[in-house]
Amino acid sequence: MIILIQNRYLKQSNIIIPFQKTLFKTLSEARNWVEAFVCWFNNEHQHSALKFVTPNQRHNGLDSAVLEKRKRVIEQAKRDNPERWNGRQTRNLTPIGHVYLNPDKENFNTTECQAA
């Protein structure tokens, strides 16, 4: 039995996790690979849309503390080495608000998605 998993996330996996270049020989092998990928994606991958915190940090409410600490470190570095910034502002590290999966960008209405 040969199993090939096609997933839109696999294209990201070759950044950190070696891409599965061969077909999976068993269902168990495929499941183990996907399990490792999901673990990496949720716990190690710092997502750009989440201001470079992991999905689990965001989900568990830890993103604010991570971003605040990062902001303090960057501001101190700017004070210590202002020539590196050349008058530029530091990155916006304000925690993001609501997160939506695949919102309809043209007809998206935030009031429809807010929790009751």
Summary of the structure (lengths in Angstrom):
residues: 116
radius of gyration: 19.4
end to end distance: 47.8
largest distance: 60.5
contacts: 235
relative contact order: 0.09
helix: 47%
strand: 3%
